[in-house]
Amino acid sequence: MLLTRTSDTDLLGRIALFAGAGLGYLSRLGVRAVAGRPLPLTVRRLPHQITLVRRCLVEVASLRAAKSQAPRCLVPVILTASEALHAMTGMLAGIDHLRIIHEVYTTEDAPVRLLGRLARRSGTRVLAVATTPAVRTDLARQFPDLATAVHPFTILLEKGAPDDRERHAARQHFGIAAHETVLAMVGGWWGHKDPRTVCDALALLTRETHLIVAGSPLDTDILDTFASLPHVHLHLLHRTLTTDQVRMVYAASNATVVSRLPGVGKESGLVMDAVRYGVPLIVSDNDPDLTAQLTDQPWARIFRASNPADLARQLDNLGTMPRPTRDAADLLGMRTADEQLNDLHRLHTAFTEGVRR
């Protein structure tokens, strides 16, 4: 749930919410203070440690609000949970709950680990639901006593994939002819992304290609290089996209490329988007489990992570790739909203029954 008013929760929840807000301000100050300075790693990581505590407190406030506003809530869930302080959240919230963990980005340093140890007996109050096996492996390594499960957190669109009429309208919007080849790069370029490999791969192509880059934040130096490539026609939407804009980008595209650094194992919403919007996928082999799922799928091509030459080979003849079907959604564990709710209820029931035993 999203906590919007302090009146939604009890006294402890209000204290946690206000304390979390204060720590958020302190963390932002810390990030600015250490940015670009040759400081010891423990000092540079301090703002991130404060952020872990802040997220814990906000989660506590939200869970206590759920407990007070809906005392018979069957499945309390933090949909995008912090990757740390699981037991502390359970202890302060006083409620059994599921924690959806999308990635393990920041580990616990000594002071935060101490907080975790103080609350370790409350670790039985939480089930950490990792969105990929790789995320579960990371969690198990750092929190060996934490109960974990693996379940993709993806929702199928009721509207379905764009039809031919939408694809034609999207091409017209971008000024792209029906016979031309279009590649999409969607989403912000965060630390786990690898847009440079896409840039270097496109530089190796001799075929005329339209490239739609959409999202924020983006690297302006790489964008300038895209724009200078002789066979690439760049279409740029450098902003946070609405749902309709995301749909339009995919509708205009022959394929979408997802390039990540080697070893990144978090769930990729962009991979799921390829299935949601019915667009062929070109993806790096950074996650062995995802690679195993996609191998031999006609609508997906896999390239070696951080290997521009291999990506350039996969970018050839994009227009011949078939679009993903409903079987693709089943392959990736994608669910309707009702199915996802049923799955969360089932996980919560099995977990709480196991705790009682």
ZIMODA-V489184 format. One record per helix or strand of 3 or more residues. SS is the DSSP state (H for helix, E for strand). FROM is the first residue (numbers start at 1). TO is the last residue. If there is no record, write none. Layout:
# ZIMODA-V489184
ss/from/to
SS/FROM/TO
SS/FROM/TO
This chain:
# ZIMODA-V489184
ss/from/to
H/6/8
H/11/34
H/41/44
H/46/69
H/86/93
E/97/101
H/110/118
H/120/125
E/126/130
H/133/142
E/147/150
H/164/174
E/182/186
H/195/203
E/209/214
H/220/228
E/232/237
H/243/251
E/255/258
H/269/276
E/280/284
H/288/294
E/300/303
H/308/314
H/318/320
H/326/331
H/337/356
